Amino acid sequence: MSSKALDILVVDDDSINIKFLTAVLASVAKQTGVDINAVSAASGQEALAIVESNTPDMILLDVMMPGMD
C-alpha cells in the first residue's frame, strides 16, 4: 500500500520562520517516515495562488502579515 505525501503550506512574511518550520517538518518526516512535501509562501496573495493550483493537506499560517492576513 502506497501512501500519499502530505502537502503542507507554510505561510509567513518572515523568512526565518519559514526556514524554522520547514526544518521542523523535515525532522518530523525523517523521524516518522511520513513523506512531507513542504511548500512556502511569503504573502497572503502568494498563498492563495498556491492553494488555487494545488490544495494542501495543511496550512501553517502567520495570522499577522502585511497586506493580507
C-alpha positions as CSV (number, residue, x, y, z in Angstrom):
1,M,0.0,0.0,0.0
2,S,1.5,3.3,-1.0
3,S,0.8,6.4,1.0
4,K,0.4,9.9,-0.5
5,A,2.8,12.6,0.6
6,L,1.3,15.2,3.0
7,D,1.3,18.6,1.3
8,I,1.9,21.3,3.9
9,L,1.9,25.0,3.0
10,V,3.9,27.3,5.3
11,V,2.9,31.0,5.1
12,D,4.9,33.7,6.8
13,D,6.4,37.0,5.9
14,D,9.5,36.3,8.0
15,S,11.9,34.0,6.1
16,I,13.5,32.8,9.4
17,N,10.1,31.4,10.5
18,I,9.7,29.7,7.2
19,K,13.2,28.1,7.4
20,F,12.5,27.0,11.0
21,L,9.1,25.4,10.2
22,T,10.3,23.6,7.1
23,A,13.3,22.3,9.2
24,V,10.9,21.0,11.8
25,L,8.7,19.4,9.2
26,A,11.8,17.7,7.6
27,S,12.8,16.4,11.0
28,V,9.3,15.0,11.7
29,A,9.3,13.4,8.2
30,K,12.7,11.8,9.0
31,Q,11.7,10.6,12.4
32,T,8.3,9.2,11.4
33,G,8.9,8.1,7.9
34,V,6.0,10.2,6.7
35,D,6.6,11.8,3.3
36,I,6.0,15.5,3.8
37,N,6.1,18.0,0.9
38,A,6.5,21.5,2.4
39,V,5.8,24.5,0.2
40,S,6.2,28.0,1.4
41,A,4.7,31.4,0.6
42,A,5.8,34.8,1.9
43,S,2.5,36.6,1.5
44,G,-1.2,36.0,1.6
45,Q,-1.5,36.6,-2.1
46,E,1.2,34.1,-2.9
47,A,-0.5,31.5,-0.6
48,L,-3.8,32.0,-2.4
49,A,-2.2,31.4,-5.7
50,I,-0.6,28.2,-4.5
51,V,-3.9,27.0,-2.9
52,E,-5.8,27.7,-6.2
53,S,-3.5,25.4,-8.1
54,N,-2.9,22.7,-5.5
55,T,-4.9,22.4,-2.3
56,P,-2.6,21.4,0.6
57,D,-3.5,19.0,3.3
58,M,-2.5,21.5,6.0
59,I,-1.6,25.2,6.1
60,L,0.6,26.7,8.8
61,L,-0.3,30.4,8.7
62,D,1.1,33.5,10.3
63,V,-2.1,35.4,11.1
64,M,-0.5,38.9,11.3
65,M,1.1,39.8,8.0
66,P,1.4,43.0,6.0
67,G,-1.0,43.4,3.1
68,M,-3.3,40.4,3.7
69,D,-3.7,38.4,6.8
